[in-house]
């Protein structure tokens, strides 16, 4: 089974600043996918970004980018020019290439990100 | 294209009762999975259905069951409710439930067991 660890329960930054959320994971799989999901107060999980482990290039989606370090099993999310609407819980998640099996999508405990005006 | 729809949004039940939650996936998606979210345990995988068959199952007791219909809509049932079943239940759909596919989530059903 794999584990996902998010060591920052809560973070707070000023609007327009850049913030980095940390995530580490542990797995014996060689091929897998990593995700960052955002859960605003509406409770709906929204996919922010996805990274394929076999791709060395870090994924980017507009203001969101990741720093994927496969050897270190680290997958951090960087949010540039943060906006008030970025305030939410952020979850790091893992899925083997073979599918979730009995674990499904494995989530970390989440980081509550607060963007201050 | 409509998103994943979960009904009802809120439910209040008492211990010992049973409950059924519903999930309508995005049109064309054939895989539906369910997750339980609690403050203490976080997000935990319940089960996944594909083409009306349970394909994967998490580590939950048999009181938790589900099914999927031919139109890919899914229901989840919890029997003999316990206080610890109070949680947000999230449903997610994807095209085929393959490892790298993006999961699209609904807004969840908040279940309170009194």
Interface residues (C-beta under 8 A of the other chain):
Chain A: X31 X32 X33 X35 X37 X42 X43 X44 X45 X46 X47 X50 X52 X91 X95 X96 X97 X98 X99 X100 X101 X102 X103 X104 X105 X106 X107 X108 X109 X110
Chain B: X33 X35 X42 X43 X45 X46 X48 X56 X57 X58 X59 X88 X90 X92 X97 X98 X99 X100 X102 X103 X104 X105 X106 X107 X108 X110
